[in-house]
Amino acid sequence: MHIEQNILDKVNEWLTPTFDTETQNQIKEMMTSSPKNLEESFYKNLEFGTGGMRGIMGVGTNRINKYTLGKNTQGLSDYLKKSFPREELKVVIAYDCRHNSNTLAKVVADVFSANGIKVFLFSEMRPTPELSFAVKYLNCHAGIVLTASHNPPEYNGYKVYWQDGGQLVPPQDGEIIQVIENLKYSEIKFEANENLIEYIDVAVDNAFIDSTVANASFNTSAEARKNLKIAYTSLHGTSIKMVPKVLETAGYTDVNIVPEQAEPNGDFPTVISPNPEEPEALTMALALAEKINADIVFGTDPDSDRLGVAVRNNNGKMILLNGNQTMTVMTHYLLEQWRKAGKLDGKQFIGSTIVSTPMMLELASAYNVECKVGLTGFKWIAKFIKDFPELKFIGGGEESFGFMVGDAVRDKDAVGAILLMCEIAAQAKEKGGSVYKELQQMFVDFGFYKEHLISITKKGIEGANQIKQMMIDMREKPVSEINGQRVIMVEDYQNSTARNLLTNELETLSVPKSDVLIYYLEDGSKICARPSGTEPKIKFYFSVNAAIESLEEIPAAEEQLDTKIKNIISEMQLN
């Protein structure tokens, strides 16, 4: 097969003595046995997306390896020195359960230390939210976590956090990327200064546990906590290091762990995907829940930032909640607790994203707080906390099964969110209710919102081009009507425009540019198209709603909304 000259130039660079013999031999092997794989490995440089940098592990510029991560770390080291010229620089590094995470974390620590930067390195795998907490707790300038979240086993990744404990955002991300791109691989300093590397564990763990319990506990009686029966799975990931300890510290004693999934394992052998967004991932936890008659089920992804939740419906059957439902239940509960405590005075806010449920806006309006809506990814919610210091952050989430309680952690945090959901469930059970009944009442009080997500996977170079073309087609051939409803507004976040199709008025969007299109229909429906920033997928988000006046209207309204979503999907030919 023909390989472009620019790719061959990169390949030849990786065959120089800058790169170790093993790497060179692997490249030579690919040149003869798998030129297609060689092309995939070198056709581009790995990029930072919505959740940092993720990629398949292997040799090449488009792969996760010691050289691509070494170059990132060298560039970040240079940027830190320039940004804080007279300070003793400190960074903290954590890693998850994935293959090579521990060795890659040590490579990153080596490069920082070789540049004279003090490194705090977790001695074992830890949840991502603990890394975010540790950045501020240890007064560091930056933090790194080696993780690919819920991606398949062959992936790993590199997420960068700044002084506030939040992920990198503009303009720093672009500035750092520019520094990295200008570096040569030969400029990476791999020789560690071991004197600058300090291993951390128990002290930071205890501080994180105490902070989580303080942030996510709300006067639940000891008896109610003991009476809540919990089924929990870590899906072979890092949450096993922290969730059981946090729940025990808070007083939840009836915690039943899925034993087959409790052992961290980068192969994730018992699931197709270690992603609690996928119903299949919680199969074993649901089976355990039925066996022990649990009240609530939790599952977390490998780095413990996402959580899946299942609760019993009015017939006693376990049902999975989606991310929009869990975020609205938790946000409503937090707002109600703040109201009861007399802490709401109009100077508070909740956070959400452009692809999440509009019910968050209804909640904010009802409690007289702001709802700040940003691009997909918790880095934008963390940025709101930093950008609006005059406002107190209550909590916030996104549809992809993430939530953040307060501002001690500046990223989605399954550890704190699980404790918060336990508080909601325990208090509801004590009153003779349930989480499900709380959610149903919210449909009556704030509107019945129903959301649905479709992900279409397109792998490799060809797949990336197909996704790009889909977005081009939707921009160049916009639809004016969907499912018999006029499109009244189109927001194009790549062009920073919002066009009213009824008046043809054009407004400028104030959020950063992103490859996202959102259609608003005249009946209040919302459709969003967005290529994933971390996976070879294009995602379509659907939100529909109906006003209801009583609990009795829910079944009919749900059927109506389900039909509406199916019709929209069919008309857009996304079946």
N, C-alpha and C positions, 0 to 999 in steps of 0.2 A: 504493500500500500504506500501511497505518497504521503510524506510527512512534511509539513510546512517548514521553511528555512528557520523562522523565528523559534520554532520548537526545537529544531536540531541544534541551534545555537545554545539554548538552555541546557540541553542534554550534554553537549560537549563541555560546557562549563563544569557540570557535575562529574565529569570524568577526569578533572584535574586533581592534583594532590591536596587541594583544600578539603576535599571530601575523603572519608576513610575508605579503605580497600573494600570492605563489605558492601558499602553503598555503590561503589563503582562496579563491582561484580554483579550486583542485582540489576543495575542499569544495562550492562552488557547482555545479561540473560534476557531481559525484556526486548532488547533490540533484535534478537534473533528469534525468540519464541513468541513474543506478544507485542508487536508494534502498535496495535490498537490500545493496549494498556499503557504503553509508553507515551502515546499521544495524550491519553486522558490524564496521565500523571504530570505532564509538563505544559499543557496547552494554555494554562493561565496560572496566576499566583492565587493562593488562597486569600479570600477576602473576609473582612469583618462584616457580619450581618446583624440581625436583630438581637441575637444572643451571643455575640462575640464571634470567634473564628472556629468553625467546625469543618472536619474533613475526614476522609478515609486515611488510615495510617498506612504509610509506605514511603518509598523514595520519590522525590520530585517536588517541584514548586507548588503543585496542586494537591499536596498530601501533607499530613501531619507527621513530622519527624524531628529529630534533634536539630536539624539545620533550619527548617522553617520556623520552629519555635525559638531557636537560638537567635535567629535574625530579629524576630519580634522583640525578644527580650533585650538584645543589644540596642535596638532602636529606642525602646522604652527607657533603658538606662541612660542613654544620651539625652533623651528628652527630659527626664527627671533632673539630671544635672543642670541642664539649661534653665529649667523652670524654678528650681530651688537651689540657687548657686552657693548659698552660704549655710546650708542646713545639712545636718547629718541624716542622710537618706535612709528610710526604712521601708521595707515591703514585707507582706505576709503572703504565703503560698499555701493553698490547699489542693486536694485532688480527690477524685471519686474512685469507684470500684472498677473502672474500665481497664482493659489490658494496657500495660505500659504507662498508666497514669502516674504511678509512683516513680518510675525511672525518668519519665519526662519532667515531672515536678523537680526532681533533683538536678536535671540539666538546666532548667530555668533558674533554680537557686544558684547553681554554679556560675552562670553567666552574670547574674546580679552581683554576686560576691566578688567575682573577678573584676567588676567595675567599681569596687569599693563601697557597695551598698549593703547595709545590714539586712539580713534575711531572717524572718521567722517562718519556719517550715513545720507544718503539722506532721507529727511523727507517724500518723496513720490517716487513712481516708476520713473525711469529714463532710457533712452537708454543706452545700453552697451557701445557704443563709448564714451559717456560722462564720464563713470567710468574710462575708459582707460586714457582719458584726465585729469581727476581729480587726478589720482595718481601722475602725474608729477606736475600739477598745485599746489597741496597742499604739495608737497615735501614729499610724503609718501614712506614707505618702501615696501608696498604691497597694493593690492586692491582685493576685492572680489565682484563678482556680482552673485546674485541668479537668475538663469534663466535656462531654458531648450530649449532656442531658439525656433525652429519651431516644436518641438516634440508634440505629442498629449497632451490633457489637464491633463492627470493623471501623467505627468512627472514634475519634477523640477530638478534643477542642481546647480552646484557650480563651478565657474571659478575663478582661481587665477591669479593675475597679479603681476609683480615685479616692481622694482623701475623705470624702463624705460617706464612703461605703457604697456608693452607687456606681453602676457601670459607666464606662466612658461615653460621653455624648459630645456633639459639636460644641465648639470648634476643635476641642482637643483631639478627638478621634482622628479627624482629617490631618491635623498637624503631625500626630504620631505616625500615622500611616505613611505620610510623606517622608519622614525621617527614615522609616524602615525601608521604603522603596529605594531610597538613595544610598543605602548601605550595600557593600559587597559582602558576600559570604565569608571572604577571607578576613574581614574586620571583626568577626564575632570572637569574643574572648571566652573561651570555654574552660580555662584553667581556674578552678575554684580557689577562693580564700576561705578555707574551712573555719577559720576563726570568726568569720562574719556570719556563719550560719548557725542559728539557734533553733533547736527543736522544741515545739510547744505541744501541749495537750491538755492535761487535767485543769490547770488554772483557768485557761480560756474556756474550756468546756463548762466549768462551774459558773463562770460569769455569764455565759450565754444561756444556760439553764435558768439562772436567777432572773435574768432580763426577760426571757420568754414568759416565765410564770407571772412576773409582775405585769407585763404588757397585756397578756391574753386571759387573765383571770378576772371574774366579775361577781364576787360575793356569792358563788354557788355554795350551798350547804355541803358539809362533809358527807352527810348521808346521801345526798343526791349524787355526789361524785362516786361514791362507793356503789351505788345502785345502777350506774350506767354500764352496760355490758358492751364492750368494744371488740370488734374483730379488725385486725390490722396486718397489712403486709408491706414490707419494704421493697418487694419485687427485686430482691438480690442487690439492693442499692445501699446508699450511705445512711439513710434515715434511721436504720437499726442502731446506729451509734448514739442517737440523740432522742428520738421520739419516746421510747419506753422510759428513759430517765426523766424526761420532762413531765410525762403523764404521772409517773410515780411521785415525783416531787409535788405536783399539783394536787395529789390525793385521789387519782383515778387508779384503782387497784385491780379492776376486773378487765385487764387488757390481754387479749388472746391473740397471739402471733401465729401466722401461717408458718409452720416449721419448715416446710419444703422450700420456702422463699426467703428465709431469714438470713441465710449465709450469703454474704456479698460475693458476686460472681459476674465477671464481665461478659460471659457468654449468655447470661439471662436465660438459663436452660428451660425454664418452665413456662415461658411466655413467647408468643410470636413477636411482640413488641413490649418493652418495659415502660409503656406510656399509659398512665391512668386515664387519658382521654379515650383510649380504646377499651370498649366494654370487656373484651376477652381478657385483658390484663387482670381484672378483678375476679375472674372465675373461681379461683381457689379460695379467695377471701370470702366470697359470697357463699360458697359451700360450707366453709367453717362457720359463718354466721348462722346458717340454717341449722347446723348441727348443735350449736350452743344456744340458739335463740338470741343472738346479739341484737342490740338496739340500733347500732350504727357500724358501718364498714369504712375503713380508710385504706388507701393505697397510694404510695408515693413513687415518683420516678427515680432513676439512679442517683441523681445529685440532690434529691429532696427539696426541690423548689416547687414542684407541682403536686397537687393532691387530688385524688379521686374520692368521691363520697357516695355511699349508698345508704338509704334510710328506708324504713318501713312505711308503706302507704296506709290508707285507711282500712284496707283489707288485711293488713299484716304482711303483705308481700314486699320483699326487698326490691327497691328500684334505684337505678343509678341517677344521680343528679348531674346535670351538665355544668360546665364552668360558669355560665351566666347565672344559673340558679344558686350555686354555692356562694358566688360573690355577692349577690343581692341579699341572700339570707344573712350572711355575715355583716354586710354593710348596714343593713336595717337594724340588726341587733346592736351593733356598735353605736349607731346614731341614737337608738332608744336609751342605751346605757348612759351616754353623754347627756341626753336630755334630762333623764332622771336625776343625774348628779348636778344639774344646773350649770353645765359647762358649755352650753351652746349660746353664743352671743353674736353669731354672724361672722366671726373671725376664724372659722374652721373650713376645711375642705376635704372632699373625698376624691379619689382618682380613678380614672377609667381610660379606655382606649377607643379609637374610632371604629373598631370592629366588634366591640362589646355591646351588651344590651342597652337600649335607650332607657330602660327602667332605672338605671343609675341616676339619670337626670331628674326623673320623677321623685326619687328618694331625696335628692339634694334639695329640690324645691319644697317638698313637704316639711323638711326640717330646717329650712332657711340656712343651708350651708352651700358653698360653691361646689360644683363638680367640674374638675379640670380634666379635659379629655385630650389625650396625646396619641401619638403614633403607637403601633404595636410594640410591645416590649416594656418591661418594668423600668428600664433605664429612664424612660420619659416621666414616669410617675415619681421616681427618685429625684429627677431634675426639678420637678415642680416644688418639692420640699425645699430644695436649695434656692430656687428662684423666688419663692414667696415666703421669706422668713417671718413676715408679719401674720401669716396664717398658720394655724395648727393643723397638722395632718391627722385625720382620724383613722382612715384605712382605705384600701382600694384594691382593685383587681382587674383581671382581664379574662376574656372568655376561655382562654387556653389553660384553665384549671390552676390559675395562680392567684394568690392573695397576699397582702401585706398588712399586718396589724401595727399601727403606729409607725414611728420612724427609727426605732433602734436597729432594725435591719432595713437596708435600702434595696432590696430585691424581693422577688416573690419567695415566700417562706412557708413551706409545708409544715414545718415544725410548729411555728406559732399558730398557723391556721387550723391545724388539727386540734390543738388545745382549745382554741376559740369555738370550734364546732362542737367539741365535747361540752363546753359550758352551755351552749345553746340547747343541745340535746338533753343534758342533765336537768336543766331548769324546766324545759318543756315537759319532760317525763314526770317530774315532781308535781307539776300542775295538772297532770292527766292529759297532756297534749303530746305533740311530736314535732319534729323538724318539718315533716311533710305538711302538717296542719298549719304551721307558721307560714310556710311558703304559699299555701292555698289562700290564706287570709290576705297575704300581700297582693295576690292577683286581684282580689276584690278591692283592696284599698288603693292600689297604685296602677292598675291595668294589667291585663293578662298578656304578657309578652312571651313569645315562643321563638326560639332561635334554632338554627340548623347550620351545620358546616359540611361542605364537601371538599375533599382534598384529592387532587388529580396528580399522580406521580409521573414525572417525565425525567428519566435519568440521562446522565452524560451530556456530551456536547450537543447532540441532536435534540435531546429533551430540553435543554436550556434554550435553544433556538425556538423550539415549538412554543414554550411558555412566553418567550419574548414576543412572538408573532401573535399569540392570543391577545396579549395586552394591546399591541398595536392595532389589531382589528377592532377591539372594543372602543379604542379612542377614535379611530378614523371612521368607523361606521356605528355611531352611537344609536341606541334604540330609543324610540320616543314613547313606546307603550309596552308593558309587560303584564300578562294575565288580565287584559282588559282594563288596566289602570295606567293612566298617563304618568310618565316620568316627569316630575316637576322640578327636580334639581339633580345636577351631576357635579360631584366634587372630584377633581383630578389633582391628586396630591403631588404628582410628578411635575405638573405645570403650575401648581399652587393656585388653581382657579376653582371657583364654585359658580356654575352657570344655572340661572333660573330659566328653565325652558319655556315657561309661560310668558315671562316678560323679556327674556333674552338679556337680563341684567347679569353683569359679570362682577364677582367679588374676588378679592385676593385672600387666599388662605394664609394664616400667619404661622402655621406649624412648618417644620423643616420638610424639604422635598422627600417624597417616597413614592415608589411605584405602586400606587393604590388608586382604584376607582370606586366611587360609591354612588349608587343610584337611589334616589328617594322617590317613592311613588305617592300618588295623591291619597291613598288610603292609609298612609303611615308606615307602609312596608319599607324595608331598607335592604339593599343588596350590595355587597362589597366584593370586589375581586382584588386579590393580592398574591403575588408570587412570594413564597416563603423565603426568608432571609437566611435560613440555616439548613434547609432540606431541598431536594430537587422536586418541589411541588408547587402547584398553583392552588390557592385556596379561595373558595367562594363562601361567603357568610350571608345568611338570610335571617332577617328579623321581621316578624309580623306580630300584630297585636289586636286586641279587642277589648272594649270596655264591658265589664260585667258588674252586676249589682249584688249578686249573692253567690254563695258556695255552690248552690244547686245548678247554677248556669255553667259551671266549669266543664263538665263532660261534653256538652254540645259545642261550647266555644273551642275546646281543644280539637275536636273533630274538624271544625270549620277551619281552624288555623293550620292543621296538618294538611288538609286538602289544598289550602292556598299555597303552602310551601311546595307541595308536589307539583302543582300546576306551574308555578314559576320555574322550577327546575326543568320540567318537561319543555316549556316554551323556550327556555334558553339552551335547550339541547345539551344538558349536562348530565343526562341519565347514564 
